[in-house]
Amino acid sequence: MSFIALNQEGKKEILDTIGIKDEDELFETIPAPLRYKGRLNTQGPLDEESLRARFRFRAHDIVFAGGGIYNHHIPAVVDAIASRQEFYTAYTPYQPEISQGTLQAIFEYQSMMASLTNMYASNASMYDGATALAEAAIMAIRAKGIKKVVVTRATNPAYRAVIKAYLQFNYDIDLQDAPFNNKSGQVDLDLLKDMVSSDTAFFIQQPNFFGIIEPMDEISQIVKMAGFWGIIVTEAISLGLLRPPGTFGPDVVVGEAQSFGNPPNAGGPLLGFFCTTKEYIRRMPGRIVGLSKDSSGRKAFCLTLATREQHIRREKATSNICSNQGLCALRAAIYLSAIGPKGLRNIAIQCASGARSLMKLIKGKGIDVIFSGPIFNEFVARVDDARIKALEENGILPGIRIEDLYPEIPDGILITVTEMNTKKDLKCMIERL
């Protein structure tokens, strides 16, 4: 059962209701010699994670894995509200007169995502970041007559696999990877200039799969000549610290918002977000909840735009995706409401500073950090199998092996730090390397 603290006024109301003067009278049936006198020697006050750690029956494994799905602190209020039956069992809000709560929750989520990305509008969420990217490419093809889609090779390989699956049998499109610089880990700007033209849709992940922060000012100048371009965000916490992606002038900002109040689970469910400009709003997949007024002039929420095939003629639909991740979007809205703008920034700073601290410690052990570019909360180091095995045997998951994804980086491992990784975690990892 959740604990809700009482103020003095509330305590007095309870005592008056049950007819006693103070709480000591509740325990008069217990013999005085058996009652403890004084105060318990307890520590505190503690934050949620510190309190939870005191009641764990065993030490949790230390995890430094990310690569698109991240382990972040989730305030207790997220589970408390999202698990309420009116949200947990609610169905698609086709009837606005009985779905105002669900519609408002989606509206608040859309407003927050549009604000964080600095874009005109957000849809009501999608399956995941990978499908959001694929849908953005399809939107570009239909809206601008695109013949070539360029995605940076430092974009999450799973995302690139999904966009390939979407395009290879349905459209006569030339899909290309924009190479990254082997030293910095950022996109190769010189090669990018030759890959972009007016019939090109270009997509770049920021920060990229290696955790490197891309030089977006220079990139935005180069891709102005592209017919369509977008930014992919797989670590949504970065929106609390880095410059909003919409300020660089993209046509879409898409990505994964799992970091906002949704646990990693076993890799899902996830929360894809899709934000765009006013120009493309009617071509955006999914649906949009809007705010209006009813016949009595009262505030009313409704489905303002629904371009999915269940709502309109199939040949007019923008997407075959028929569901939004409503419960995951709700959790994101509660999470962002609970932590607020300053809280999100503080979490992002903790992630960034923790990653830099661990990277410095790893370099001190003589381990090679692959790229020189600036990082957010992830970086790639070269760690051999023997060291990885030793760490895993000691309950430490050091990261994600990427050699199979990037053969040119032998023994490469993507290491991630979030606010859930303590100084003790970092010390344990370094001592066992």
N, C-alpha and C positions, 0 to 999 in steps of 0.2 A: 504494500500500500504506500502511496506517495505521502510524504510528510509536508504539511503546510504549516508554517510558523504562525503563531498567534501574537497579536499585539495585546496590550493590557486591557483595552476596551473589549476586545473579543473574549479574552479570558474571563473578565468580570461578568459578561453576559452568560457564559456557560455556567459559571458558579452560581449565579442568581437563579438560573433556570432549574438547576438540580437541587437548590436550597442549601448550599454550604458556604462557609465564609472563605476558605482557602483550600488549595489542593491537598494539604496535609491530611484533611479530614477523610480523603478518599482511602487512606491507608491505615485508619484507626483499627481495623479488624486484624491487622498484622501486629503481633506482640512487639512492644517497643525494643526489647533486646535483639530482635531479628532485623530491625530496621537500621540501615546504614546512616550514620550521622556525618554530615559534611558534604563535600562536593567530590565527584569522581575526577580523577586525574586524567582528563582527556585532552588531546591536542585539538587545535583548531583556532579559528574556522578554516576549513579546507575547501578547495575547489572541487568540482564534481569528479574529475579524473583521479585526484589524490584520494578522495573518499572511497571511490570504487576500488582502487588498488588495495586498500586496507582490508577489503572483504573478499578478495580473490583467494580461492583455495590453493591455487598453484600459480607460479610465475608464468605469465604469458610469454610466448616466443617473441623475440625481438625481430621486427620486420622492417626492412628497408626497401620494400618492393613498391613500384608505382607503375609507370608506363601507360597511364590512361585510366587506372582505377586506383583510388587513394584512400588511405586510412586516416580519417580526421575525427576529431572530437565531435560528438553529436549531443547537444544539450538535452537533458531529460524531458524538457518541454516538447520537443519534437515528437517523441514516441507518445507522450501523454495526449497530445491533441490529435495527431494523425491516426491513432488507434481508436478514437471515438467512433461509435457505430454509424453516426450520421455521415462521416467521411469514409470510413473503412468499407462500408457496404453500399455506398452510393453508386449509381449507374450513370451512364452518359447523360448529361443534362439537356435532353431534347425538349423537356417541358420547363421553360424558365420560371413559370409561376410556382413550381414546387422545388426548384433547384437553385434558388438564389445563393445559398451558402456555398455550394460547389462552384457556381459561376463566379462569385466574388473571389474565392480562393485562387481560381485560375487567373482572374483579372489582376490580382495583386502580384502573382508570380510573373505574369507578362510585363507588368509595370517595372518590377525590380530588374528583370533581365534586360529590358530596353534601356533602363537607366545605367546599369553596370557596363553595358557594351557601347553606350552612346549611339544607339541606332533608333530609327523612327518607330519600329514596331517589332514585337516578338510574337510568335505563334504560341499555341497552348501546349507545346512540347511534342517531342518525337520519341521514337524507340530508343535511340542512342546517338552518340556523336557521329559514328560511322555512317549511319543511314541519313543523318542530317546533311553530311557532306555530299553524299550521293544525290540527294534530292536537290541540293544547291546546284550541282553540276547540271542536272536535268532542267532546272529552272533557267539556267544560263543558255542552254542549247535551244530551248523553246522561245525564250524572250529575245535572244540576240543572234540567232543563226550561227552559233558557235560550231567550228569545225575541228578545233583542237583544244584539249583540256590538259593543262600542265599542273602537276602537283609536286611540291618539293619532296625530294627523296627522304628528307629528315622529318616527314610527316609519319605519324603512327602507321606501321606496316599493316595493321588490321584495317585501318581506314582506307588505305590504298587498295587493299584486296577487295573491300566492299564496293568501292567506286568502279573498280575493274569489272566486277561481276555485274553491276548495273548496266555498264555501257557496252560491254564487248559483243552482246548479241542483239542489242536493241537499237543502237545508233551507229552510224558510220562516222565514228569519231576517232581521231588520233590522240591516244592517251600517252602522255610522256611524263617522265620524272625529271625534275630540275635538280642537278647534282649539288652536293654540299661541299664546302671547302674542307679538305682533309685536316687542316691545322685548326681553324676556328670552330668548325662544326656548323657554321652558318651557311645559308644558301650562297652559291657561287654567283656573285653579282654580274661578273663579266659574261658568263655563259647564259645567265638569265636574260640579258639584253637581247640575245639572238633568238630566244625561244618564244618571245611574247610579241603578238601582233593584234590587229583589230579583230581577227576571227578567233582569238584565244580566250579561254576562261582559265584564270590562274588562281591557285589556292595554296596558302602557306600556313603552317602551324606555328603558333606563337604562345608560349615558348615551344620550341620544337621537341621532337621525340627524345633527343639527347639532353633535354633540359636547358638548352642554349637559348638565350634571348636574341631574336633576330633583329637586324638593323632596319626597323620598319620605315624610318624616314627615307632612307635611300631606296628601299624596295618600292615604297608607294610612288616615288617619282618615276621609277622604271616602268611599273605596270600601269601607269596612266594610259599607255597606248593599247592596253588590253581591252577587249570588248567587254569583259566582265571579270571581277576578281573578288576573292573573299578570304577571310582570316578564320582559322580553325583554332579553338581553344579547348584543350583536353583537360587542363588543370584549372578549374574554375576559380580556385582560391587566388590565382594570379591576378584576377580582375580587381582584387582589393589593393594591389600595389602598383602594378604596371599601368602605363598610360592606356586609357580605354581604347579598344581596337577601332571603334567607329570614328575616332578622330583622324585616322589615316585615310579616310575616304573610301572604304570598301563598299561593294554592293551588298554583301552579306557577311554576317559573323555567325558562325555555327560552331557546335562543339558539344562537350559533355559536361553536365552540371551535377554529376554524381557526388562530387565533393561537398555539395550543399545539403547536408543533413541526411544523406543516404549511405548506409554502410556498404562495404565492398561485397558482402555476402560471398557467393561462389562465382562472382563475375556478373551479377545482375540481380534484379532488373536495373537498368540504367536510365538516364534522363537526358535525352538529346534536346538541345535548344537550337532555335533558328530565328535569327533577327535580320531584318532587312530595311531598306530605305522605302520611302513613300512610293517611289517609281515602280517597285516590284511587289508591292503589298498584295495585289490581286493575283499574282502568280505564285504566292507563297503556299507551300503545302500545309496540310492540316487545317486548323481553324483558329479563329480569334474571338475572344470574349470581349465585348464592349460594354460601356456604361451609358445608359439612356434614362428615360423617365417613363413612368406608366401613365395611364389616363388620368390619374389623380395628381400627377406632378411629383410623385415620389421617385427616389432613386431606384433604378432597376437595371439588372445585369442581363445580358442576352448574348446568344451566338451571333456576332456581327458579320462574320465571314466564315464560310465553310466550303472550301473548294475541293473537298474530298469526294470520292466517287459514290459514297453512300447518300450524299445530299443532292448532288446534281447529276446531269447526264454524264455517263462514263467518259464519252469522248471529250467532254469539257473539263474533266477533273484534272487537277494538277498532280495528284499522287494516288498511288494504290494503298498507301499507309492509311488505315482506317481508324486507328486508336491513338489517343494521346496518353502519355504516362501520367495520368491525373494524380494518383496517390504520391508518386515520386515528386511531381511538381509541387504538390501541397507541402511535402516535407521540406522542399527547398525554400518555399515561401515562409514557413514557420522558422526555419533555421536563420534565414537572413533577417527576419523580423526580430529574432531573439538576440542575435549578436550585434546587429546594427553596423553602420559604415565603419566606425572606429574599431569595432571588434573584428570585422573582416580584414581590415588593414593590419591590425596587430597579429592576427593569425598568419597572414601572408608574410609579415616580417619575421615571425618565428620560424617559418618554413625556410625562408631564404637564408637567414643567419645560421640556422642549424646545418643546412647543406654546405655552406661555406666553411663552417667549423670542422665538419667531418672531412671535407675535401682537403683542408689544410693538414689535418691529422694523418690522413692517408698518404699524402705526399711526404710527410715526415717519416713514414715507414718505408720510403723508397719505392712506393707503388706508383706506377705511371697513370696520370690522369690524361685522357686522350686529347681532349679539345681545350683550346685556350679561350674560347668565347665566354662572355658573361653568362652566369647561370641563374635560374630561379631556385628551384628546390630539388633538382636532379642533375646528375653528372655521370659521365662514363669513365670507368677506370679499367685497367687491365689486371685482372685477378685470375690466377691459374686455378685449375680444377682441384688441386690438392688443398689450397687455401679455402676455396669455397666449401669443400667437403668438411674441413675442420670446423668451419663456422656453423654449418648446418648441424653437425653432430653436437654442437653446444647450444642448440636452440636458437640460432641466429640465421635469419634469411637475409643474405646480404644484398639482394637485388634481383634483377632479371638478366639472364644471359641473352646476349643479342648477336652472338657470332653467326647463328643460323640465319638471322634476318639481315645481317650486314657482314658477309664473309671477309670483307677487307678490314674488319676490326677483330682479329683473333683474341680470344680470352676476354672480350669486352663484356662488361657487366654494368647495367644501368642501376645506379644507386639513388634512392629517393629518401628524403627526410621531410617529415611533417611535424606539426606541433606535438604529436603523440610520441615522438622519439625524444627521450630525456637525455640529459648529459651522461647519466649512468649507462644508457643504451649505447651511446657513442663510445664511451670508455670500454665497455665490454667488447665491442666489435674490434676496436683497435688493439686491445690486449691479446686477442685471439687470431689476429692476422699474421 
